[in-house]
Amino acid sequence: MNQTTSIILADDHSLVRDGIRALLESESDLKVIGEASDGMEAIEMVNRNSPDLLIIDIRMPKMTGIEAVEKLSAQNSPVKCIILSMHDSEEYILQSVKAGARGYLLKDTGKVEFIKAIHSVREGGKYYSGDISNVLVNNLLGSGGGTSIETPKKADSTSNQFDLTNKELQVLELVLSGLTNKQISEKLQNSKRTVETHRFNLMRKMEVKNLIDLSKKAQQFNLV
């Protein structure tokens, strides 16, 4: 690309921003014109500087990256947004796409793929790497092949006292059936890390510390 792409970075860790800036500016056609440490600051900086791209983390103070992207979309801002996150959980991915993000990359993405994603989004495309694409495809197939992507619905509150998502209930059933994280990831076609995230969230929401207590509580509240 000959055209210079202007970018604003938003992450609450300055060391992370420094690393991303160094990676991006090693490319002659990419220029970081501003940095933000929270979602609100990111919105203000985008409105003030009109960058081509906003690369934004999800977990930040004051306003999350997803909320910031959603707000910019509501303003009909021309900026194209890429979510850069440590998390590959289905909920985060689908919420990001619904909010208007044109790309979703994990922080352990390699430089070649990172630059490829930026160029793709800058030129009007979308880019979701690896397991992220699988989540989106599976969600579309699960909704009958339509084009809309919806955030997973919460399970019926009358039988779900812990605000578990449908995916977490699915993982709960598989965990209690004796499957390992690897086996669950293969069955659900999610990464092992995604399954580990769902499992951690289950334990946290249900306030248990081991499999035995998880099983007892699940039976007590008729979750399985």
C-alpha positions in Angstrom: 0.0 0.0 0.0 1.3 3.4 -0.9 -1.3 5.3 1.1 -0.3 5.9 4.7 -2.8 4.5 7.2 -3.3 6.6 10.3 -4.0 4.6 13.5 -5.0 5.3 17.1 -4.1 2.7 19.7 -6.2 2.2 22.9 -4.9 0.0 25.7 -4.6 0.7 29.4 -1.1 -0.7 29.5 1.6 1.6 28.2 4.0 -1.2 27.6 1.5 -3.0 25.4 0.9 0.2 23.4 4.7 0.8 23.1 5.1 -2.8 21.7 2.2 -2.4 19.2 3.4 1.0 18.1 6.9 -0.3 17.4 5.5 -3.2 15.4 3.2 -1.0 13.4 5.7 1.7 12.7 8.2 -0.8 11.3 5.9 -0.7 8.3 6.4 2.4 6.1 2.6 2.8 5.3 1.4 2.7 8.9 1.5 5.6 11.3 0.3 5.8 14.9 -1.1 9.3 15.4 -2.4 8.9 19.0 -2.7 6.7 22.0 -5.6 6.3 24.6 -5.7 4.5 27.9 -9.4 4.0 28.2 -12.5 3.7 26.0 -13.8 7.3 26.6 -10.4 8.7 25.7 -10.3 6.6 22.6 -13.6 8.0 21.4 -12.5 11.6 22.1 -9.2 11.0 20.2 -11.0 9.4 17.2 -13.4 12.3 17.0 -10.6 14.8 17.2 -8.1 13.2 14.9 -10.2 11.3 12.3 -7.9 8.3 12.0 -8.3 5.5 9.4 -8.2 2.8 12.1 -8.8 2.3 15.8 -7.0 -0.7 17.4 -8.6 -1.1 20.8 -8.4 -3.6 23.7 -11.6 -4.9 25.3 -10.8 -4.7 29.0 -10.2 -1.0 29.9 -11.3 1.4 32.6 -14.2 3.9 32.3 -15.5 2.3 29.1 -14.7 -1.1 27.5 -13.4 -1.4 24.0 -16.7 -3.0 22.8 -18.7 -0.1 24.3 -16.4 2.4 22.6 -16.8 0.7 19.2 -20.5 0.5 19.6 -20.6 4.2 20.5 -18.5 5.1 17.4 -20.8 3.0 15.2 -23.8 4.8 16.6 -22.2 8.1 15.7 -21.6 6.8 12.1 -17.9 7.4 12.6 -16.0 6.4 9.4 -13.2 4.9 11.6 -12.7 1.2 11.1 -12.2 -0.7 14.4 -10.1 -3.7 15.2 -10.5 -5.4 18.6 -7.2 -6.7 20.0 -7.7 -8.9 23.0 -6.3 -11.7 25.2 -9.7 -13.3 25.2 -11.1 -15.6 22.5 -14.4 -16.4 24.3 -17.4 -16.6 22.1 -19.3 -13.9 24.0 -16.6 -11.3 23.5 -16.2 -12.1 19.8 -19.9 -12.0 19.0 -20.5 -8.8 21.0 -17.5 -7.1 19.2 -18.9 -8.0 15.8 -22.4 -6.9 16.8 -20.9 -3.6 18.0 -19.4 -2.9 14.6 -15.8 -4.1 14.9 -14.3 -5.0 11.5 -11.6 -7.3 12.9 -10.9 -9.3 16.1 -7.3 -10.4 16.8 -5.7 -12.1 19.8 -2.7 -10.4 21.4 -0.5 -13.4 20.6 -1.2 -12.9 16.8 2.1 -12.9 14.8 3.3 -9.8 13.1 2.6 -11.0 9.5 -1.0 -11.8 10.3 -1.4 -8.6 12.3 -0.2 -6.4 9.4 -2.4 -8.5 6.9 -5.4 -7.8 9.1 -4.8 -4.1 9.2 -4.4 -3.9 5.4 -7.6 -6.0 4.9 -9.7 -3.8 7.2 -8.2 -0.6 5.9 -9.3 -1.6 2.3 -12.8 -2.2 3.5 -12.7 -5.9 4.3 -13.0 -7.8 7.6 -10.5 -10.0 9.4 -11.0 -12.6 12.1 -8.2 -15.0 12.7 -8.1 -18.7 13.4 -10.6 -19.8 16.1 -12.3 -16.4 15.9 -13.5 -17.3 12.4 -14.7 -20.7 13.6 -16.8 -19.1 16.3 -18.5 -16.8 13.7 -19.1 -19.6 11.2 -20.5 -21.9 13.9 -22.8 -19.1 15.1 -24.1 -18.4 11.6 -24.7 -22.0 11.0 -26.5 -22.4 14.3 -28.8 -19.5 13.4 -29.9 -21.2 10.2 -27.2 -19.7 7.9 -28.5 -16.1 8.2 -26.3 -13.1 7.9 -27.0 -11.6 11.3 -24.8 -12.4 14.3 -26.5 -12.3 17.6 -25.1 -12.3 21.1 -25.8 -15.6 22.8 -29.0 -15.4 24.8 -28.9 -16.0 28.5 -30.6 -19.2 29.8 -34.0 -19.1 31.4 -33.6 -17.3 34.8 -36.2 -19.6 36.4 -33.8 -22.6 36.0 -30.5 -20.7 36.0 -29.7 -18.8 39.2 -26.2 -18.0 38.2 -26.7 -16.0 35.0 -24.9 -18.7 32.9 -24.9 -18.3 29.2 -26.1 -21.1 26.9 -22.5 -21.9 26.0 -21.5 -22.1 29.7 -24.4 -24.5 30.4 -23.3 -26.6 27.4 -19.7 -26.7 28.8 -21.1 -27.5 32.3 -22.9 -30.5 31.0 -19.8 -31.8 29.1 -17.6 -31.2 32.1 -19.9 -33.2 34.4 -20.1 -36.0 31.8 -16.3 -36.5 32.4 -14.8 -34.9 29.3 -11.5 -33.1 29.4 -11.0 -29.5 28.2 -9.4 -30.9 25.0 -12.3 -33.3 24.3 -14.8 -30.5 24.9 -12.9 -28.1 22.6 -13.0 -30.7 19.9 -16.7 -31.4 20.4 -17.7 -27.7 20.4 -15.1 -26.7 17.8 -13.7 -24.0 20.0 -10.1 -23.6 21.1 -9.0 -25.2 24.4 -8.3 -21.8 25.8 -12.0 -20.8 25.1 -13.2 -23.9 27.0 -10.9 -23.1 29.9 -12.3 -19.6 30.0 -15.9 -20.9 30.1 -14.9 -23.4 32.8 -13.3 -20.7 34.9 -16.4 -18.5 34.5 -18.6 -21.5 35.6 -16.6 -22.0 38.8 -16.6 -18.3 39.5 -20.3 -17.7 38.9 -21.4 -20.8 40.8 -18.9 -20.0 43.6 -17.3 -23.5 43.7 -13.7 -24.5 43.8 -13.7 -28.1 42.6 -15.6 -30.6 40.4 -17.4 -32.3 43.2 -18.9 -29.0 44.5 -19.7 -28.0 40.9 -21.6 -31.3 40.4 -23.6 -30.9 43.6 -24.6 -27.4 42.9 -25.6 -28.1 39.4 -27.9 -30.9 40.6 -29.2 -28.7 43.4 -30.4 -26.0 41.0 -31.4 -28.4 38.2 -28.9 -27.1 35.7 -28.1 -30.6 34.3 
